[in-house]
Structure formats: structure tokens, C-alpha cells
Amino acid sequence: MDSYYHSHDLGKFTEMGKGNKALWEKFSAYYNAVFEEGALSEREKALIALAVAHTVQCPYCIDAYTQASLEQGSNIEEMTEAVHVACAIRGGASLVHGVQMRNVAEKLSM
């Protein structure tokens, strides 16, 4: 069965610059600066990106930041824990929005 996402498409990411080179260059400069060593190590940033990739459910990002995390010295246990942190935050965010549901239900039940 064919898939909407193809792993080889990740390598075509830079082609997005063909439509507007100036914007691509600005994005690339910002992106590269974000992932440079700073207050957080490159390893920590890769783990954060891996967790966010799971939250936004981007298969290309999951592939890229799984590889980046491994290259920066993370192991499968650390990576799995990062994914679980993302899961807990996403689940908690869904649950806390239940307060909004309860507020509306209470208002409409009056």
C-alpha cells in the first residue's frame, strides 16, 4: 500500500527554497541558529525536537530528529522518555481543556 509520506521526500526539503529564495535563506539562517550549541546542548535540542516532532506528528521530523538524537549521543531509553514527556503534555493539554467543556455545559444547563 502506498503512503502519503515518503521517506525520500525529506531530502527534498531544501527545494522549498525554489519558490522564494530570500525567505528560504532567512528560515535556514534562523533554523541553523536555533540548533547551535547555546544554553542548551545540541543533544538536548535534538531530544526536544524529537519530542515536538511526535507532538506535531511530522513523520519527516521524527525521522530527522531520531537520527539527530542518535548522532548527538542519545540512546533509545532517553529518546523514548522524551516521547513520553511529549505524550504526557499533549494528554494533559487535552484534559485541561475539559474545563472549557464543563464551563459551557454548566452554562447551557442553567
C-alpha positions in Angstrom: 0.0 0.0 0.0 1.3 3.4 -0.9 1.8 6.1 1.7 1.1 9.8 1.6 4.6 10.3 3.2 7.7 9.1 1.5 11.0 9.0 3.5 13.0 10.1 0.4 11.0 13.4 0.4 12.8 14.5 3.5 15.9 15.0 1.3 13.8 17.4 -0.9 13.2 19.8 2.0 15.7 22.4 0.6 13.6 22.5 -2.6 11.2 24.7 -0.7 13.7 27.5 -1.3 12.9 27.4 -5.0 9.7 29.3 -4.6 11.2 32.2 -2.6 15.0 32.1 -2.1 15.1 35.1 0.2 12.5 33.6 2.6 14.2 30.2 2.5 17.6 31.8 3.3 16.1 33.6 6.3 14.3 30.5 7.5 17.5 28.5 7.1 19.6 31.0 9.0 17.1 31.1 11.8 16.8 27.3 11.9 20.5 26.7 12.0 21.0 29.3 14.7 18.3 27.7 16.8 20.1 24.3 16.7 23.6 25.6 17.5 25.1 25.0 20.9 23.9 27.6 23.4 22.3 27.5 26.8 21.1 24.0 25.7 23.5 21.5 24.1 22.9 20.3 20.6 22.0 16.9 22.1 19.3 18.5 24.4 17.9 20.4 21.4 17.7 17.3 19.3 15.7 15.5 22.1 13.4 18.5 22.4 12.9 18.5 18.6 12.2 14.7 18.7 9.5 15.2 21.4 7.9 18.1 19.5 8.1 16.1 16.3 5.9 13.5 17.9 3.5 16.1 19.2 3.0 17.7 15.8 3.1 14.2 14.3 5.5 15.0 11.5 7.0 11.7 10.2 9.8 13.6 8.4 10.7 15.4 11.7 10.5 12.1 13.6 13.0 10.5 11.1 15.3 13.5 11.1 15.4 14.0 14.9 15.7 10.3 15.7 18.8 10.4 13.6 20.0 13.7 15.1 19.4 12.4 18.6 21.4 9.3 18.0 24.2 11.3 16.3 24.3 13.6 19.3 24.8 10.7 21.7 21.3 10.0 23.0 20.2 6.4 23.4 16.8 4.7 22.9 15.9 5.0 26.6 16.4 8.8 26.6 14.6 9.2 23.3 11.6 7.0 24.5 11.4 9.1 27.7 11.4 12.3 25.6 8.5 10.9 23.6 6.6 10.0 26.8 7.1 13.6 28.1 5.5 14.9 24.9 2.7 12.4 25.3 2.0 13.5 28.9 2.0 17.2 27.9 -0.3 16.5 25.0 -2.6 14.4 27.0 -2.7 16.8 29.9 -3.5 19.7 27.5 -6.4 17.7 26.2 -7.7 17.0 29.7 -7.3 20.6 30.9 -9.5 21.8 28.0 -12.2 19.7 29.6 -12.6 22.6 32.0 -13.9 24.6 29.0 -16.3 21.8 28.2 -17.6 21.8 31.7 -17.9 25.6 31.8 -20.0 25.5 28.6 -22.1 22.5 29.8 -22.8 24.3 33.1 -23.8 27.5 31.3 -26.1 25.7 28.9 -27.6 23.6 31.7 -28.8 26.6 33.7 
